[in-house]
Amino acid sequence: MRGLTGAGPSEARGSTQAVIAAAAAVAALALFVVACGTGGTGTRDEGPAQASAVPGAADSPSPSTTAGYREVDAVALIEKDPAVSPTVKRELKPCSDDDDYPIETTYGYLTGGSVNDVLINVSTCGDWVGIGTYMYRDVGGTYKNVFKAEDSPVVGEIDGTALTVTKQVYDTDDQMSNPSRETVLTYVWKAGRFTQRYRHDTYYNRTGGDTASASDS
């Protein structure tokens, strides 16, 4: 054992050998107790982090440190999803011969599940204008659509445990390059669905001056 030398010459007294043997037995017992305390795995045996059930607990879940990562075929997921409009599905085609689809996939943990959530943004080819944003949650091994926004131009982002959706808003006489305002909506997962928590509107000044902003919660 570490810190102990050999038994020494053969003429060493029996009492010294007995002391060494007793120390070795105590050390072995201590190692056995430590191994039982860790479960023998060498890793932390913890489940996903959960919000407190007491009043005032946070509405949105904290990211799980033990959650699993699973990659998806985003194109196939959109094509098979009945919640996705036919218009978006028609636009979801390769922009080149290299099967370069106008699609962006982001993974995160927003709904408190044991497997990552998936955010998919679909755009048009060429100008990459967002025409749809969708969030999928793993339910029993299958990804289910739990959020969609198809009022183009639109794009979604994962911000920690929140989902932010940015929309360009046009008045009747607005050109595509000159929207009237930009709206940013922030959603959190609550009671089994995404609920809007914040809204921020930026109004564009048509006279060339500064923009005006307004927020609510």
C-alpha positions in Angstrom: 0.0 0.0 0.0 1.0 3.6 -0.5 3.1 5.0 2.4 4.1 1.5 3.7 7.4 -0.2 3.1 8.0 -3.9 2.9 8.0 -6.2 5.9 11.7 -5.8 6.5 14.3 -8.4 7.4 13.1 -11.8 8.4 14.3 -11.3 11.9 11.8 -8.4 12.5 9.8 -8.8 15.6 6.3 -10.4 15.3 4.7 -7.4 17.1 5.8 -5.0 14.4 4.3 -7.2 11.7 1.0 -7.4 13.5 0.8 -3.6 13.6 1.4 -3.3 9.9 -1.2 -6.0 9.1 -3.8 -4.2 11.2 -3.2 -0.9 9.5 -3.6 -2.5 6.1 -6.9 -4.0 7.1 -8.2 -0.7 8.3 -7.2 1.0 5.0 -8.9 -1.7 2.9 -12.1 -1.3 4.9 -12.1 2.5 4.3 -11.7 2.0 0.5 -14.6 -0.4 0.5 -16.9 2.1 2.3 -15.9 4.9 -0.2 -16.6 2.6 -3.2 -20.1 1.7 -1.8 -20.9 5.4 -1.2 -20.3 6.3 -4.9 -22.3 3.4 -6.3 -19.2 2.1 -8.0 -19.9 4.2 -11.2 -17.3 7.0 -10.8 -19.9 9.5 -12.0 -22.7 11.6 -10.4 -25.9 9.6 -10.4 -28.4 12.5 -10.7 -31.6 13.0 -12.6 -32.5 16.1 -14.6 -32.7 19.4 -12.7 -36.3 20.4 -11.8 -37.9 23.6 -10.7 -39.1 23.8 -7.2 -42.8 23.1 -6.5 -43.1 25.9 -3.9 -44.9 29.1 -4.8 -42.8 31.6 -6.6 -40.6 29.0 -8.4 -39.3 29.9 -11.8 -41.8 29.2 -14.7 -39.1 28.2 -17.2 -37.0 25.1 -16.5 -33.3 25.1 -15.9 -31.1 23.3 -18.4 -30.5 19.7 -17.4 -26.8 18.9 -16.9 -27.5 15.2 -17.6 -29.9 15.6 -20.5 -29.2 13.6 -23.7 -28.3 15.0 -27.1 -30.1 13.6 -30.2 -29.5 15.0 -33.7 -32.4 15.0 -36.1 -33.0 15.1 -39.9 -34.5 18.5 -40.0 -35.7 18.3 -43.6 -37.5 15.0 -43.0 -39.0 16.4 -39.8 -40.5 19.4 -41.5 -41.8 17.4 -44.5 -43.6 14.9 -42.3 -45.1 17.4 -39.9 -48.8 18.0 -40.6 -48.6 21.3 -38.7 -46.3 22.8 -41.3 -48.2 24.7 -44.0 -48.1 23.4 -47.6 -46.6 26.8 -48.7 -43.6 26.3 -46.4 -43.2 22.7 -47.6 -43.2 23.8 -51.2 -40.4 26.3 -50.5 -38.3 23.6 -48.7 -36.2 22.4 -51.6 -32.5 22.4 -52.3 -31.0 25.7 -53.3 -28.2 24.0 -55.3 -27.1 20.7 -56.6 -25.4 19.9 -53.3 -28.7 19.5 -51.5 -28.2 22.8 -49.7 -31.6 23.3 -48.1 -32.5 26.8 -46.8 -32.9 25.5 -43.3 -31.2 26.2 -40.0 -31.3 23.8 -37.0 -30.5 24.7 -33.4 -30.5 22.4 -30.3 -31.2 23.4 -26.7 -33.0 22.6 -23.5 -36.1 24.7 -23.1 -38.9 22.3 -22.0 -37.3 20.4 -19.1 -37.1 17.2 -21.0 -34.4 14.5 -20.8 -33.6 14.9 -24.5 -32.7 18.2 -26.3 -35.4 20.3 -28.0 -35.0 21.3 -31.6 -35.6 24.7 -33.2 -35.9 24.7 -37.0 -36.0 27.9 -39.2 -37.0 27.6 -42.8 -36.1 30.3 -45.3 -36.4 31.0 -49.0 -33.5 30.3 -51.4 -31.5 33.3 -52.6 -32.6 36.1 -50.2 -33.0 33.8 -47.1 -36.1 35.4 -45.9 -37.5 33.4 -43.0 -40.9 31.8 -43.8 -41.3 29.5 -40.8 -39.9 28.7 -37.4 -40.8 25.6 -35.4 -39.9 24.1 -32.1 -40.0 20.3 -31.5 -40.0 18.4 -28.2 -39.1 14.8 -27.6 -42.2 12.9 -26.4 -41.7 9.2 -25.8 -38.9 9.0 -28.4 -40.7 11.0 -31.1 -40.4 14.7 -31.8 -43.7 16.6 -31.5 -44.3 20.2 -32.8 -44.9 22.4 -29.8 -44.6 25.8 -31.4 -44.8 27.3 -34.9 -44.8 30.8 -36.5 -45.3 31.2 -40.2 -46.0 34.9 -40.6 -43.1 35.8 -42.8 -40.5 37.3 -42.4 -39.9 35.4 -39.2 -36.9 33.8 -37.4 -36.6 32.0 -34.0 -33.6 31.8 -31.7 -32.8 29.9 -28.5 -31.8 32.3 -25.7 -30.9 30.2 -22.6 -34.2 28.5 -21.6 -36.3 31.0 -23.6 -37.5 31.1 -27.2 -37.3 34.4 -29.0 -39.2 35.1 -32.2 -38.4 38.1 -34.4 -40.9 39.3 -37.0 -40.7 42.1 -39.5 -44.1 43.9 -39.7 -45.2 45.7 -42.9 -48.0 48.1 -43.5 -50.0 48.0 -46.7 -47.7 50.3 -48.7 -44.4 49.0 -47.3 -41.7 47.7 -49.6 -40.0 44.4 -48.7 -36.8 46.3 -47.8 -38.6 48.8 -45.6 -40.8 47.4 -42.9 -42.8 49.6 -40.5 -41.5 47.9 -37.4 -39.8 44.9 -35.9 -41.4 42.8 -33.1 -39.4 40.5 -30.8 -41.5 38.1 -28.8 -40.0 36.0 -25.9 -41.6 32.7 -24.9 -41.0 30.4 -21.9 -42.2 26.9 -21.4 -45.0 26.8 -18.8 -47.8 24.3 -18.0 -46.9 22.2 -21.1 -46.8 24.9 -23.7 -44.8 28.0 -24.8 -46.3 31.2 -23.2 -45.4 34.7 -24.3 -43.5 36.5 -21.5 -42.2 39.7 -23.2 -42.8 41.8 -26.3 -40.5 44.5 -27.8 -41.5 46.6 -30.8 -39.1 48.8 -32.7 -40.8 51.3 -35.0 -38.8 52.6 -37.9 -38.9 56.3 -38.6 -39.6 56.9 -42.3 -38.0 60.4 -42.2 -34.6 59.0 -41.7 -34.3 59.8 -38.0 -33.9 57.4 -35.0 -36.3 54.6 -34.4 -38.7 54.5 -31.5 -39.1 51.4 -29.2 -41.8 50.1 -27.0 -41.8 47.1 -24.7 -44.2 45.3 -22.4 -44.1 42.2 -20.3 
